[in-house]
């Protein structure tokens, strides 16, 4: 545990500790309604989607939690790999999109 300037031990802030409770409640309600409520997608599929989204969003804690939950729901290593590969593709596509926009803005025509 780290110490602050006065030498006192600092504790790690809780998740969403800087968000007003009423907004945390709104988020938690939305998350529960969209993530845990039964829909046409089964829980394992939702978990694999959540894993891919977490990776693209660069949320390490989220990814770890979604991998764990996917395994608990019976996801195979191949299914988890597929979700990761989809995230890699989306991540790469966002780089291409950003570079395309820069090229348009700067009127660049490399390799054409």
N, CA and C atoms as an extended XYZ file, in Angstrom:
336
Properties=species:S:1:pos:R:3:atomname:S:1:resname:S:1:resid:I:1 pbc="F F F"
N         0.842       -1.177        0.000 N   UNK     1
C         0.000        0.000        0.000 CA  UNK     1
C         0.886        1.239        0.000 C   UNK     1
N         0.552        2.244       -0.772 N   UNK     2
C         1.340        3.471       -0.878 CA  UNK     2
C         1.061        4.385        0.311 C   UNK     2
N         1.986        5.324        0.519 N   UNK     3
C         1.811        6.318        1.578 CA  UNK     3
C         1.618        7.679        0.948 C   UNK     3
N         0.792        8.520        1.606 N   UNK     4
C         0.630        9.879        1.105 CA  UNK     4
C         1.738       10.756        1.668 C   UNK     4
N         1.698       12.060        1.386 N   UNK     5
C         2.756       12.982        1.807 CA  UNK     5
C         2.933       13.043        3.320 C   UNK     5
N         1.893       12.772        4.077 N   UNK     6
C         1.988       12.826        5.541 CA  UNK     6
C         2.483       11.510        6.128 C   UNK     6
N         2.737       10.511        5.288 N   UNK     7
C         3.210        9.219        5.766 CA  UNK     7
C         2.097        8.240        6.097 C   UNK     7
N         0.854        8.664        5.973 N   UNK     8
C        -0.282        7.780        6.245 CA  UNK     8
C        -0.470        6.818        5.081 C   UNK     8
N        -0.917        5.617        5.398 N   UNK     9
C        -1.209        4.648        4.337 CA  UNK     9
C        -2.435        5.092        3.554 C   UNK     9
N        -2.336        4.980        2.233 N   UNK    10
C        -3.466        5.321        1.379 CA  UNK    10
C        -4.210        4.049        1.013 C   UNK    10
N        -5.513        4.140        0.933 N   UNK    11
C        -6.311        3.005        0.492 CA  UNK    11
C        -6.679        3.211       -0.974 C   UNK    11
N        -6.941        2.124       -1.641 N   UNK    12
C        -7.351        2.200       -3.035 CA  UNK    12
C        -8.804        2.641       -3.090 C   UNK    12
N        -9.116        3.653       -3.925 N   UNK    13
C       -10.514        4.082       -4.037 CA  UNK    13
C       -11.378        2.957       -4.596 C   UNK    13
N       -12.629        2.944       -4.181 N   UNK    14
C       -13.544        1.931       -4.702 CA  UNK    14
C       -13.888        2.254       -6.155 C   UNK    14
N       -14.309        1.225       -6.870 N   UNK    15
C       -14.741        1.422       -8.252 CA  UNK    15
C       -15.914        2.400       -8.265 C   UNK    15
N       -15.873        3.340       -9.138 N   UNK    16
C       -16.888        4.384       -9.277 CA  UNK    16
C       -16.967        5.272       -8.036 C   UNK    16
N       -15.907        5.301       -7.235 N   UNK    17
C       -15.899        6.089       -6.009 CA  UNK    17
C       -15.972        7.588       -6.225 C   UNK    17
N       -15.717        8.033       -7.439 N   UNK    18
C       -15.770        9.463       -7.726 CA  UNK    18
C       -17.055        9.856       -8.445 C   UNK    18
N       -17.977        8.920       -8.547 N   UNK    19
C       -19.261        9.181       -9.213 CA  UNK    19
C       -20.351        9.262       -8.153 C   UNK    19
N       -21.183       10.286       -8.247 N   UNK    20
C       -22.275       10.448       -7.294 CA  UNK    20
C       -23.119        9.174       -7.234 C   UNK    20
N       -23.565        8.799       -6.036 N   UNK    21
C       -24.345        7.572       -5.880 CA  UNK    21
C       -25.549        7.477       -6.811 C   UNK    21
N       -26.252        8.566       -7.049 N   UNK    22
C       -27.439        8.479       -7.919 CA  UNK    22
C       -27.053        8.090       -9.345 C   UNK    22
N       -25.892        8.546       -9.821 N   UNK    23
C       -25.447        8.177      -11.163 CA  UNK    23
C       -24.920        6.746      -11.188 C   UNK    23
N       -24.294        6.326      -10.104 N   UNK    24
C       -23.878        4.917       -9.999 CA  UNK    24
C       -25.088        4.016      -10.080 C   UNK    24
N       -26.160        4.401       -9.370 N   UNK    25
C       -27.383        3.595       -9.369 CA  UNK    25
C       -27.996        3.505      -10.761 C   UNK    25
N       -27.972        4.610      -11.491 N   UNK    26
C       -28.496        4.610      -12.864 CA  UNK    26
C       -27.677        3.648      -13.718 C   UNK    26
N       -26.356        3.733      -13.610 N   UNK    27
C       -25.479        2.850      -14.373 CA  UNK    27
C       -25.733        1.384      -14.016 C   UNK    27
N       -25.772        1.098      -12.725 N   UNK    28
C       -25.972       -0.288      -12.287 CA  UNK    28
C       -27.313       -0.834      -12.764 C   UNK    28
N       -28.341       -0.008      -12.732 N   UNK    29
C       -29.659       -0.427      -13.205 CA  UNK    29
C       -29.628       -0.718      -14.702 C   UNK    29
N       -28.993        0.159      -15.466 N   UNK    30
C       -28.862       -0.035      -16.910 CA  UNK    30
C       -28.084       -1.314      -17.198 C   UNK    30
N       -26.958       -1.490      -16.511 N   UNK    31
C       -26.110       -2.665      -16.714 CA  UNK    31
C       -26.886       -3.945      -16.414 C   UNK    31
N       -27.598       -3.934      -15.298 N   UNK    32
C       -28.373       -5.121      -14.906 CA  UNK    32
C       -29.455       -5.423      -15.941 C   UNK    32
N       -30.139       -4.394      -16.396 N   UNK    33
C       -31.228       -4.574      -17.355 CA  UNK    33
C       -30.720       -5.082      -18.705 C   UNK    33
N       -29.585       -4.569      -19.162 N   UNK    34
C       -29.095       -4.936      -20.485 CA  UNK    34
C       -28.238       -6.194      -20.478 C   UNK    34
N       -27.596       -6.467      -19.372 N   UNK    35
C       -26.609       -7.544      -19.335 CA  UNK    35
C       -27.158       -8.827      -18.730 C   UNK    35
N       -27.940       -8.712      -17.694 N   UNK    36
C       -28.415       -9.903      -16.990 CA  UNK    36
C       -29.838      -10.310      -17.337 C   UNK    36
N       -30.585       -9.443      -17.998 N   UNK    37
C       -31.954       -9.777      -18.362 CA  UNK    37
C       -31.931      -10.700      -19.574 C   UNK    37
N       -32.794      -11.683      -19.568 N   UNK    38
C       -32.871      -12.657      -20.640 CA  UNK    38
C       -33.285      -11.989      -21.947 C   UNK    38
N       -32.537      -12.297      -22.998 N   UNK    39
C       -32.854      -11.778      -24.334 CA  UNK    39
C       -32.661      -12.921      -25.330 C   UNK    39
N       -32.618      -12.604      -26.598 N   UNK    40
C       -32.410      -13.644      -27.608 CA  UNK    40
C       -30.992      -14.207      -27.558 C   UNK    40
N       -30.050      -13.454      -26.978 N   UNK    41
C       -28.678      -13.957      -26.829 CA  UNK    41
C       -28.541      -14.713      -25.516 C   UNK    41
N       -27.882      -15.854      -25.569 N   UNK    42
C       -27.645      -16.592      -24.331 CA  UNK    42
C       -26.520      -15.920      -23.540 C   UNK    42
N       -26.396      -16.275      -22.279 N   UNK    43
C       -25.441      -15.637      -21.374 CA  UNK    43
C       -23.992      -15.787      -21.851 C   UNK    43
N       -23.637      -16.951      -22.374 N   UNK    44
C       -22.264      -17.164      -22.835 CA  UNK    44
C       -21.940      -16.254      -24.016 C   UNK    44
N       -22.865      -16.117      -24.940 N   UNK    45
C       -22.648      -15.240      -26.098 CA  UNK    45
C       -22.489      -13.795      -25.644 C   UNK    45
N       -23.353      -13.355      -24.725 N   UNK    46
C       -23.230      -12.000      -24.188 CA  UNK    46
C       -21.867      -11.800      -23.530 C   UNK    46
N       -21.401      -12.814      -22.831 N   UNK    47
C       -20.115      -12.730      -22.134 CA  UNK    47
C       -18.969      -12.612      -23.133 C   UNK    47
N       -19.030      -13.346      -24.221 N   UNK    48
C       -17.990      -13.266      -25.246 CA  UNK    48
C       -18.010      -11.901      -25.938 C   UNK    48
N       -19.198      -11.361      -26.164 N   UNK    49
C       -19.311      -10.013      -26.720 CA  UNK    49
C       -18.726       -9.000      -25.730 C   UNK    49
N       -19.073       -9.164      -24.452 N   UNK    50
C       -18.556       -8.262      -23.422 CA  UNK    50
C       -17.033       -8.328      -23.340 C   UNK    50
N       -16.476       -9.514      -23.510 N   UNK    51
C       -15.024       -9.670      -23.510 CA  UNK    51
C       -14.408       -8.870      -24.653 C   UNK    51
N       -14.926       -9.044      -25.855 N   UNK    52
C       -14.386       -8.324      -27.008 CA  UNK    52
C       -14.516       -6.809      -26.816 C   UNK    52
N       -15.667       -6.369      -26.333 N   UNK    53
C       -15.865       -4.933      -26.088 CA  UNK    53
C       -14.888       -4.416      -25.040 C   UNK    53
N       -14.662       -5.196      -24.002 N   UNK    54
C       -13.734       -4.792      -22.942 CA  UNK    54
C       -12.324       -4.618      -23.475 C   UNK    54
N       -11.921       -5.501      -24.365 N   UNK    55
C       -10.582       -5.404      -24.941 CA  UNK    55
C       -10.453       -4.166      -25.817 C   UNK    55
N       -11.467       -3.903      -26.638 N   UNK    56
C       -11.429       -2.722      -27.501 CA  UNK    56
C       -11.453       -1.453      -26.642 C   UNK    56
N       -12.195       -1.485      -25.538 N   UNK    57
C       -12.270       -0.330      -24.636 CA  UNK    57
C       -11.035       -0.215      -23.734 C   UNK    57
N       -10.165       -1.205      -23.800 N   UNK    58
C        -8.917       -1.237      -23.022 CA  UNK    58
C        -9.172       -1.225      -21.517 C   UNK    58
N       -10.190       -1.978      -21.104 N   UNK    59
C       -10.539       -2.094      -19.686 CA  UNK    59
C       -10.013       -3.425      -19.163 C   UNK    59
N        -8.828       -3.392      -18.566 N   UNK    60
C        -8.160       -4.618      -18.116 CA  UNK    60
C        -8.982       -5.398      -17.099 C   UNK    60
N        -9.502       -4.698      -16.103 N   UNK    61
C       -10.321       -5.370      -15.096 CA  UNK    61
C       -11.573       -5.986      -15.687 C   UNK    61
N       -12.176       -5.275      -16.633 N   UNK    62
C       -13.369       -5.798      -17.308 CA  UNK    62
C       -13.029       -7.070      -18.070 C   UNK    62
N       -11.943       -7.032      -18.839 N   UNK    63
C       -11.552       -8.192      -19.637 CA  UNK    63
C       -11.298       -9.399      -18.751 C   UNK    63
N       -10.593       -9.180      -17.663 N   UNK    64
C       -10.297      -10.280      -16.737 CA  UNK    64
C       -11.601      -10.888      -16.200 C   UNK    64
N       -12.515      -10.025      -15.800 N   UNK    65
C       -13.798      -10.501      -15.272 CA  UNK    65
C       -14.622      -11.237      -16.309 C   UNK    65
N       -14.619      -10.730      -17.544 N   UNK    66
C       -15.418      -11.370      -18.597 CA  UNK    66
C       -14.808      -12.696      -19.050 C   UNK    66
N       -13.483      -12.801      -19.033 N   UNK    67
C       -12.855      -14.097      -19.337 CA  UNK    67
C       -13.244      -15.109      -18.272 C   UNK    67
N       -13.148      -14.706      -17.017 N   UNK    68
C       -13.494      -15.600      -15.909 CA  UNK    68
C       -14.951      -16.053      -16.024 C   UNK    68
N       -15.846      -15.104      -16.259 N   UNK    69
C       -17.273      -15.430      -16.356 CA  UNK    69
C       -17.547      -16.310      -17.576 C   UNK    69
N       -16.891      -16.024      -18.700 N   UNK    70
C       -17.090      -16.844      -19.905 CA  UNK    70
C       -16.682      -18.289      -19.635 C   UNK    70
N       -15.560      -18.461      -18.941 N   UNK    71
C       -15.123      -19.818      -18.594 CA  UNK    71
C       -16.145      -20.504      -17.687 C   UNK    71
N       -16.671      -19.768      -16.720 N   UNK    72
C       -17.693      -20.322      -15.817 CA  UNK    72
C       -18.939      -20.739      -16.585 C   UNK    72
N       -19.238      -20.027      -17.660 N   UNK    73
C       -20.427      -20.341      -18.471 CA  UNK    73
C       -20.152      -21.399      -19.530 C   UNK    73
N       -18.935      -21.951      -19.526 N   UNK    74
C       -18.627      -23.046      -20.423 CA  UNK    74
C       -17.982      -22.656      -21.739 C   UNK    74
N       -17.523      -21.427      -21.855 N   UNK    75
C       -16.855      -21.026      -23.093 CA  UNK    75
C       -15.567      -21.826      -23.252 C   UNK    75
N       -15.314      -22.241      -24.469 N   UNK    76
C       -14.091      -22.987      -24.750 CA  UNK    76
C       -12.955      -22.006      -25.028 C   UNK    76
N       -11.726      -22.532      -25.023 N   UNK    77
C       -10.592      -21.663      -25.335 CA  UNK    77
C       -10.690      -21.163      -26.774 C   UNK    77
N       -11.282      -21.940      -27.660 N   UNK    78
C       -11.461      -21.509      -29.046 CA  UNK    78
C       -12.470      -20.356      -29.132 C   UNK    78
N       -13.554      -20.445      -28.369 N   UNK    79
C       -14.553      -19.366      -28.375 CA  UNK    79
C       -13.959      -18.079      -27.805 C   UNK    79
N       -13.182      -18.204      -26.746 N   UNK    80
C       -12.531      -17.026      -26.164 CA  UNK    80
C       -11.534      -16.447      -27.167 C   UNK    80
N       -10.785      -17.313      -27.838 N   UNK    81
C        -9.848      -16.864      -28.869 CA  UNK    81
C       -10.587      -16.131      -29.980 C   UNK    81
N       -11.720      -16.659      -30.420 N   UNK    82
C       -12.507      -16.010      -31.474 CA  UNK    82
C       -12.929      -14.600      -31.042 C   UNK    82
N       -13.386      -14.459      -29.799 N   UNK    83
C       -13.795      -13.142      -29.293 CA  UNK    83
C       -12.612      -12.183      -29.286 C   UNK    83
N       -11.441      -12.678      -28.888 N   UNK    84
C       -10.238      -11.839      -28.868 CA  UNK    84
C        -9.853      -11.428      -30.283 C   UNK    84
N        -9.930      -12.368      -31.229 N   UNK    85
C        -9.586      -12.071      -32.625 CA  UNK    85
C       -10.536      -11.020      -33.206 C   UNK    85
N       -11.822      -11.104      -32.866 N   UNK    86
C       -12.765      -10.082      -33.316 CA  UNK    86
C       -12.347       -8.718      -32.751 C   UNK    86
N       -11.973       -8.673      -31.481 N   UNK    87
C       -11.530       -7.412      -30.864 CA  UNK    87
C       -10.281       -6.874      -31.544 C   UNK    87
N        -9.350       -7.760      -31.876 N   UNK    88
C        -8.135       -7.341      -32.584 CA  UNK    88
C        -8.510       -6.713      -33.927 C   UNK    88
N        -9.436       -7.343      -34.630 N   UNK    89
C        -9.880       -6.810      -35.923 CA  UNK    89
C       -10.521       -5.443      -35.792 C   UNK    89
N       -11.359       -5.274      -34.782 N   UNK    90
C       -12.019       -3.981      -34.567 CA  UNK    90
C       -10.991       -2.931      -34.171 C   UNK    90
N       -10.050       -3.314      -33.302 N   UNK    91
C        -9.000       -2.381      -32.904 CA  UNK    91
C        -8.173       -1.936      -34.099 C   UNK    91
N        -7.818       -2.878      -34.955 N   UNK    92
C        -7.040       -2.548      -36.153 CA  UNK    92
C        -7.859       -1.674      -37.100 C   UNK    92
N        -9.138       -1.971      -37.229 N   UNK    93
C       -10.007       -1.183      -38.110 CA  UNK    93
C       -10.088        0.263      -37.631 C   UNK    93
N       -10.070        0.476      -36.320 N   UNK    94
C       -10.138        1.851      -35.821 CA  UNK    94
C        -8.870        2.625      -36.163 C   UNK    94
N        -7.731        1.942      -36.190 N   UNK    95
C        -6.478        2.584      -36.603 CA  UNK    95
C        -6.551        2.953      -38.083 C   UNK    95
N        -7.039        2.038      -38.907 N   UNK    96
C        -7.186        2.310      -40.332 CA  UNK    96
C        -8.138        3.494      -40.542 C   UNK    96
N        -9.246        3.503      -39.826 N   UNK    97
C       -10.218        4.589      -39.948 CA  UNK    97
C        -9.590        5.939      -39.590 C   UNK    97
N        -8.836        5.971      -38.494 N   UNK    98
C        -8.190        7.221      -38.079 CA  UNK    98
C        -7.160        7.682      -39.109 C   UNK    98
N        -6.380        6.733      -39.642 N   UNK    99
C        -5.374        7.119      -40.636 CA  UNK    99
C        -6.035        7.548      -41.945 C   UNK    99
N        -7.146        6.924      -42.317 N   UNK   100
C        -7.891        7.348      -43.509 CA  UNK   100
C        -8.380        8.786      -43.350 C   UNK   100
N        -8.912        9.114      -42.191 N   UNK   101
C        -9.410       10.474      -41.945 CA  UNK   101
C        -8.268       11.488      -41.983 C   UNK   101
N        -7.125       11.107      -41.429 N   UNK   102
C        -5.961       12.005      -41.481 CA  UNK   102
C        -5.523       12.212      -42.920 C   UNK   102
N        -5.502       11.135      -43.700 N   UNK   103
C        -5.102       11.241      -45.108 CA  UNK   103
C        -6.048       12.152      -45.882 C   UNK   103
N        -7.340       12.024      -45.636 N   UNK   104
C        -8.323       12.886      -46.304 CA  UNK   104
C        -8.087       14.335      -45.907 C   UNK   104
N        -7.928       14.568      -44.614 N   UNK   105
C        -7.733       15.924      -44.114 CA  UNK   105
C        -6.462       16.552      -44.685 C   UNK   105
N        -5.413       15.773      -44.815 N   UNK   106
C        -4.121       16.277      -45.289 CA  UNK   106
C        -3.922       16.101      -46.791 C   UNK   106
N        -4.941       15.539      -47.457 N   UNK   107
C        -4.902       15.268      -48.891 CA  UNK   107
C        -3.667       14.437      -49.270 C   UNK   107
N        -3.451       13.358      -48.537 N   UNK   108
C        -2.340       12.447      -48.791 CA  UNK   108
C        -2.805       11.269      -49.615 C   UNK   108
N        -1.971       10.836      -50.539 N   UNK   109
C        -2.326        9.716      -51.422 CA  UNK   109
C        -1.171        8.737      -51.503 C   UNK   109
N        -0.660        8.321      -50.359 N   UNK   110
C         0.447        7.354      -50.336 CA  UNK   110
C         0.003        6.026      -50.947 C   UNK   110
N         0.854        5.434      -51.703 N   UNK   111
C         0.678        4.077      -52.248 CA  UNK   111
C        -0.545        3.915      -53.128 C   UNK   111
N        -1.036        4.977      -53.695 N   UNK   112
C        -2.173        4.858      -54.616 CA  UNK   112
C        -1.685        4.814      -56.034 C   UNK   112
